[in-house]
Every structure is written in C-alpha cells, then in structure tokens.
Amino acid sequence: MDFIPCEIDHLVTFIAKLGKAKDTFRYFNKRSPEVIKSHLLTLFGVVDGERCSYGHLEWDPSCRCVWLGICVLPDFQGKGFGKMMMKELIGRAKALCVMDLALTVDKGNSVAMALYEKMGFKREKENESNFLYKMNPSLGLKFHGQWGPKVDEVLLRNYFQGKRFGTWIEAGAAAGGVGSNCLFFEEHLSWNGLNVEPSPRVFRLLKNYRILKSSTNVNVALSLSNGVQKFKDISEECTLGSENGSLCHSSFHMSELELYKCKFEEYDVKTVDYETLLSENNFSKIDLLSLDVEGEEIRVLQGMSACDDQTLPKVMCIEYPYLDFKELLEVTSRLGYQYDFVSFNNAFFSKPGPKPNDWFGSTKRMEWDKANKRWIIHVPGEKT
C-alpha cells in the first residue's frame, strides 16, 4: 500500500463510497471535507491505483490530544489495509512528537478494538456507547527544561503536539542547553527562533553551544523600550546560579541573591522592545515567547502593548516568582491573553480558545518560606 496526501475532491468521492462504513466511521457525518485543512495530517492508502483507506491526525486543544481517525472502504476490509494505515499514522505521529494519541471506538466493534490494542493503544475511559483509547507513540524524547515534568514537555503536551516549523523567542536564553525551554522544538520539530541573552559572559557560552543550530543568538536585553541600560550581572561563583542577571532585580530577589553570597558586576547593555527585536531579526510572528528576565517581565509585556494580534506570540511561558502575580494577570489580560495554569515557577498564557479541563504538568504556585528561607512547591497529589 502506498500513502498519499488526501485531496478534498477525492475525499468527497471516497465518502460517497463508504456505504455502511459510515455507521462506524461517523467523522464526516457532521463535518465538511474542508475540515482536513486544519488537520496535522490526512492520508489516503492506495492499492492498485485506488484510494481504499483513509486516515488522519487532528490536534484537539480542548483535550490536549491528537485524534487518530481511520476508515477502510467496504470492498477492501478484512485484508489488513486498516492495520497498514494505523501503523503509518502511528509512525507519522511519532515523527511529529505526538505524546497523547487518542481514538474512540464503538463498544460493539470488537474487530477494531482488537486491532487498536494490538497496535499498543490502552483503554482509558468509556461512556454508554464507546471506549476511549490512548497511547504515547513518542516515548523516550529528550527534553532540556527545568523541573519534572520539564518545561518544554509541558509546552509540547499542552500546546504544540504535531506543530512543525514554529517560531520562538527565548528571552533569558542563558547558555542555551540544559534548562532551555525551546531547544527541543528546534531539534525535533524544525522550529526557528531567537535566543536572547544580555550577559556578554553567558552569551559567549550560548554562541558556543548553539553554533551548529539554525536559531539566531542575540546579545541584547528585552525590555520596555529601545536604548541602553545598566545590567547587573552575577559572578560565576554564585551557588544560586550565575544566570540571574537583570536590569531590575526586585528587593526580594536581591535579598535572596545576597543570602547565597552572590557577587555582582554592572555594565551597559543594549535594550530592545519586543517589536524591534522581531523587525531587526526578520521575524513577523511568534508561536512561543519564553520569558525569564529576572524581574523585567512586566516591563517587557508593557512594551508589547502597541503590537497587533498577528505579531503577538500565541503562547507565553513566564517566570513569575519575583513578580506581583496580580499585576502579571492584569497586564497579560490587557494584551488579550487568557491565564491557563502554573507549573512550578512558570505561568502559562495563551489566546482565548478551547481549553482542556486539566493541564499536563500543572502545580500550585510556588511560595517563599520566610522562616526557612526557601521556596515551597506544592505538587498535586503530594501531602503538605
């Protein structure tokens, strides 16, 4: 069997030939064939020049999963063509870093259930008429972000499964390797983006680490406006980490750095606002803004107020512990974003639209324990 992209005119003909197969494959009963334009992937299986099977992968943000749909024309059933299409779709899903692959099947369709289970799907839920099956075809992916689950996995599973050729800005890119929120998308899904790091010392590490990558490294500070400002950098000896430099450390953050006996040095750095950063580097749209600029986050967001909806990022991941969280919610709301959830020290925002009932990697907000001078992280399911 050969696999070819599905064209709408041939799909109309295929649907007309389904006959009784429409009783179990009801996807197009209430959908126009035009829906395939929004699919991650839509295929025909071809045998002897005839389109005999159909399959698709469709991202659904309302349940943060990718739906797999499959159908074989009646005259070609029972010949293994459904299994071939299923195997092809699972392989394509793996190539697209899909981690939550789902399908539903009627309770009476024992033949289909046997196939799905043989292919690795596990039954998860049921209602009166059908079962929900799921699988993770992308086990073993290497992520780079902090925490567990790592930030880049949280981003992938909640927003970007199957999303190829996206764009990012990672402001506070640090050395660009361990701890990076965006490197995974460059490595696995052919994204391109901007790694922004103001510290000259850290920027040298970033350039060396990402020298063979396609992304662009920019030695500026993302801020409210264009100009030159004093940047307070952290010495390499700081046990809290030498990547805590900022244009404006909060008093609380400074007290924490002093607690860890950090040493500082100041120098002038070039600052740019969000729109200037894009125009100077020939980017017109951004899928993901990862914002970790040690207390300057609110001012960066304020500098985005004049941007149109097409220029603003679709998703924002913002480090929040050194911010007034209420102010963060107000500023992002004015920009047209919806607050989604918190995972450890990052808050996630996206444009209004369908949202899942549960977010992968969600935690409660971090709290500072004044008595013991440490951060407390509440993870769902843990006793506190």
C-alpha positions in Angstrom: 0.0 0.0 0.0 1.2 3.5 -0.9 0.3 6.6 1.2 -0.5 9.9 -0.4 -1.9 13.2 0.8 -5.7 13.5 0.9 -7.2 16.0 -1.5 -10.7 17.3 -0.9 -12.1 16.4 -4.3 -11.0 12.8 -4.0 -12.2 12.8 -0.4 -15.8 13.7 -1.5 -15.7 10.7 -3.8 -14.3 8.4 -1.0 -17.0 9.5 1.4 -19.7 8.7 -1.2 -18.3 5.1 -1.4 -18.3 4.5 2.4 -21.8 3.0 2.4 -22.4 1.1 5.7 -18.9 2.0 6.9 -20.5 5.4 7.8 -22.2 3.6 10.7 -18.9 3.1 12.5 -16.8 5.9 10.9 -19.1 8.9 11.6 -16.4 11.6 11.4 -17.8 13.3 8.2 -21.5 12.9 9.1 -21.5 16.3 10.7 -18.3 17.8 9.2 -17.4 19.2 5.8 -14.5 17.7 3.9 -12.9 21.2 4.3 -12.1 20.2 7.9 -9.0 18.4 6.7 -7.3 21.8 6.1 -6.9 22.1 9.9 -5.5 18.5 10.3 -1.9 17.8 11.2 -2.0 15.1 8.6 -4.6 13.5 6.3 -3.7 10.4 4.1 -5.2 8.0 1.6 -4.0 4.5 1.4 -3.7 3.4 -2.3 -3.8 -0.1 -3.7 -3.6 -0.7 -7.5 -4.3 2.9 -8.1 -7.5 3.0 -6.0 -7.9 5.0 -2.8 -9.1 2.3 -0.4 -8.4 3.6 3.0 -8.3 7.0 4.8 -6.5 8.2 8.0 -6.0 11.5 9.8 -4.2 13.1 12.8 -6.1 16.1 14.3 -4.9 18.2 17.2 -7.6 19.0 19.7 -6.7 21.7 22.2 -9.8 21.1 24.3 -8.4 17.8 25.5 -4.7 18.4 24.6 -4.5 15.2 22.5 -4.2 14.3 18.8 -7.2 12.3 17.5 -6.5 9.4 15.1 -9.2 8.6 12.6 -9.2 5.7 10.2 -11.5 4.1 7.7 -11.4 1.4 5.0 -13.9 1.1 2.2 -16.2 -1.9 2.5 -14.8 -3.7 -0.5 -11.3 -3.6 0.9 -12.0 -4.6 4.5 -10.5 -7.7 6.1 -7.3 -7.5 4.0 -5.0 -5.8 6.5 -5.3 -2.4 5.0 -6.6 -0.9 8.2 -3.6 -2.2 10.1 -1.3 -0.7 7.5 -2.9 2.7 7.7 -2.8 2.5 11.5 0.9 1.7 11.5 1.6 4.5 9.1 -0.3 7.1 11.2 1.4 6.0 14.4 4.8 6.3 12.8 3.9 9.8 11.5 2.6 10.8 14.9 6.0 9.8 16.4 7.8 11.9 13.9 5.6 14.8 14.9 6.4 14.3 18.6 2.8 13.4 19.5 2.6 12.2 23.1 -1.1 11.9 23.5 -2.7 9.9 20.6 -6.3 9.1 21.1 -9.3 7.4 19.3 -12.8 6.3 20.2 -14.4 3.0 19.1 -18.0 1.7 19.4 -18.4 -0.9 22.2 -19.7 -3.4 19.8 -16.8 -3.1 17.3 -14.6 -5.9 18.7 -12.6 -6.2 15.5 -11.4 -2.6 15.7 -10.7 -2.9 19.4 -8.5 -5.9 18.8 -6.5 -4.0 16.2 -6.1 -1.0 18.4 -4.9 -3.0 21.3 -2.5 -4.9 19.2 -1.0 -1.7 17.9 -0.4 -0.5 21.5 -3.5 1.5 22.5 -4.8 1.2 26.0 -8.4 1.6 27.0 -8.8 4.6 29.4 -12.4 5.7 29.6 -15.9 4.7 28.5 -19.4 6.1 28.1 -22.7 4.4 27.2 -21.7 3.8 23.6 -17.9 3.8 23.1 -14.5 3.4 24.6 -11.6 5.9 24.6 -8.2 4.5 23.7 -4.9 6.3 24.1 -1.2 5.7 23.5 2.1 7.6 23.6 4.0 6.9 20.4 6.9 9.2 21.3 8.3 7.6 24.5 12.0 8.4 25.1 12.0 12.0 23.9 14.8 14.1 25.4 13.7 17.4 26.9 16.0 20.1 28.2 14.0 22.4 30.5 13.9 22.6 34.3 11.7 20.7 36.7 9.8 17.4 36.3 8.0 17.3 34.0 10.3 19.6 32.2 9.0 22.9 30.9 9.5 22.0 27.2 7.5 18.8 27.7 4.8 20.8 29.4 4.7 23.2 26.5 4.6 20.4 23.9 1.8 18.4 25.5 -0.4 21.3 26.3 0.1 23.4 23.1 2.3 22.1 20.4 2.0 18.4 19.7 2.5 17.9 16.0 3.4 21.6 15.4 6.2 21.8 12.9 8.1 24.9 11.7 7.1 27.0 14.6 8.9 30.1 15.9 10.1 31.2 19.3 11.7 33.8 21.4 13.6 32.6 24.5 14.4 35.8 26.5 16.9 34.8 29.2 18.3 32.0 27.0 21.3 31.6 29.3 23.8 29.0 27.9 21.1 27.5 25.6 21.4 23.9 26.6 20.4 22.5 30.0 17.4 24.5 31.1 16.4 25.7 27.7 12.7 25.8 27.0 13.0 26.0 23.2 15.9 23.8 22.1 13.7 20.7 22.0 11.5 22.3 19.3 14.5 23.2 17.2 15.9 19.7 17.4 12.7 17.7 16.9 10.1 19.9 15.1 12.2 22.1 12.9 11.4 25.3 14.7 13.4 28.5 14.3 13.8 31.3 16.8 15.7 33.9 18.7 17.8 33.2 21.8 18.1 36.5 23.7 20.8 36.8 26.3 22.1 40.2 27.6 25.1 39.0 29.7 28.2 39.1 27.5 29.8 36.3 29.6 26.8 34.0 29.3 26.2 35.0 25.7 29.6 33.5 24.8 28.5 30.2 26.2 25.3 30.4 24.3 27.0 31.0 21.0 29.4 28.1 21.5 26.6 25.7 22.5 24.2 26.6 19.7 26.8 27.2 17.0 25.6 24.4 14.8 21.9 25.2 15.3 19.7 27.2 12.9 18.4 29.6 15.5 19.7 33.2 16.0 21.5 34.3 19.1 21.1 37.9 20.1 23.1 39.7 22.7 20.6 42.3 23.9 18.2 42.7 26.8 14.5 42.5 26.0 12.7 45.4 27.8 10.1 48.1 27.6 11.9 50.3 25.1 15.0 50.7 22.9 18.1 52.2 24.4 21.0 51.4 26.8 20.6 50.4 30.4 22.7 49.2 33.3 22.7 45.4 33.7 23.6 43.8 37.0 25.3 40.5 36.3 26.1 37.7 38.7 29.5 36.2 39.2 30.2 32.6 38.2 30.8 31.7 41.8 27.2 32.2 42.9 25.8 29.0 44.3 22.2 30.0 43.2 23.4 30.2 39.6 25.3 32.7 37.6 22.4 33.3 35.2 20.4 35.6 37.5 21.5 38.9 36.0 18.8 41.5 35.5 18.1 45.1 34.5 16.0 45.5 37.7 16.3 42.9 40.4 13.4 43.2 42.9 14.4 43.9 46.5 13.2 40.4 47.4 15.3 38.8 44.6 18.4 40.9 45.7 18.0 39.7 49.3 17.8 36.1 48.0 21.0 36.6 45.9 22.8 38.1 48.9 21.7 35.2 51.0 23.6 32.9 48.6 26.6 35.4 48.8 26.4 36.3 45.1 28.8 38.9 43.8 27.8 41.4 41.1 29.2 43.5 38.3 27.4 46.2 36.3 27.8 47.3 32.7 25.8 48.9 29.9 23.7 46.7 27.6 21.6 47.4 24.6 17.8 47.1 25.2 15.1 46.5 22.7 11.3 46.1 22.9 9.5 43.1 21.5 8.5 44.6 18.2 12.0 45.9 17.5 13.5 42.5 18.3 11.3 40.9 15.7 11.9 43.5 13.0 15.7 43.6 13.4 15.8 39.8 13.0 13.2 39.5 10.2 10.6 37.7 12.2 6.9 38.5 11.7 5.1 36.1 14.0 6.0 34.1 17.1 4.4 30.9 18.4 6.1 30.8 21.8 7.6 33.5 24.0 9.6 32.1 26.9 10.2 35.0 29.2 12.7 34.6 32.1 14.3 38.0 32.6 14.6 38.1 36.4 12.0 40.7 37.3 11.9 42.6 34.0 8.9 40.5 32.7 6.2 43.1 33.4 8.1 45.8 31.6 8.7 43.5 28.6 4.9 42.9 28.4 4.1 46.6 28.7 6.4 47.2 25.7 4.2 44.8 23.6 1.1 46.9 24.1 1.3 48.5 20.6 1.7 45.2 18.8 -1.2 43.8 16.7 -2.7 40.4 17.3 -0.7 38.8 14.4 2.6 39.9 15.9 2.0 38.8 19.5 3.0 35.3 20.5 0.4 32.6 20.6 1.6 31.2 23.8 3.7 32.7 26.6 5.7 30.9 29.3 6.6 33.5 32.0 8.7 33.0 35.1 6.7 34.6 37.9 8.1 34.2 41.5 9.7 37.7 41.5 6.6 39.4 40.1 3.4 40.7 41.5 1.2 37.9 40.2 -2.0 40.1 40.2 -0.2 42.6 38.1 1.0 39.9 35.7 -2.6 38.7 35.2 -3.7 42.3 34.5 -1.0 43.1 32.0 -1.4 39.8 30.1 -5.2 40.3 30.1 -4.8 43.7 28.5 -2.8 42.1 25.8 -5.6 39.7 25.1 -4.3 36.6 26.8 -6.0 34.0 28.9 -4.3 32.7 32.0 -4.0 28.9 31.7 -2.1 27.4 34.6 1.1 27.4 36.6 3.8 24.7 36.5 6.5 25.2 39.2 8.0 28.7 38.6 6.3 29.4 35.3 2.9 30.7 34.4 1.4 29.9 31.0 -0.8 32.1 28.9 -2.5 31.7 25.5 -5.0 33.4 23.3 -8.7 32.6 24.2 -10.0 29.4 22.7 -10.9 25.8 23.6 -9.1 24.7 26.7 -8.7 21.3 28.5 -10.2 20.5 31.9 -6.7 19.5 33.1 -3.3 20.8 32.1 -0.3 18.5 31.9 2.3 19.4 34.5 0.1 21.8 36.4 1.1 22.6 40.0 0.2 25.2 42.7 2.1 28.4 42.8 5.5 28.5 44.5 5.6 30.2 47.9 8.6 31.6 49.8 9.1 30.1 53.3 10.3 33.1 55.2 11.2 31.1 58.3 13.4 28.6 56.5 14.4 30.9 53.6 13.4 28.5 50.8 10.8 28.0 48.1 7.9 25.7 48.7 6.4 23.9 45.7 3.0 22.2 46.0 2.6 19.4 43.5 -0.9 17.8 43.1 -1.2 14.6 45.0 1.6 15.3 47.5 0.8 15.7 51.2 1.7 19.1 52.6 
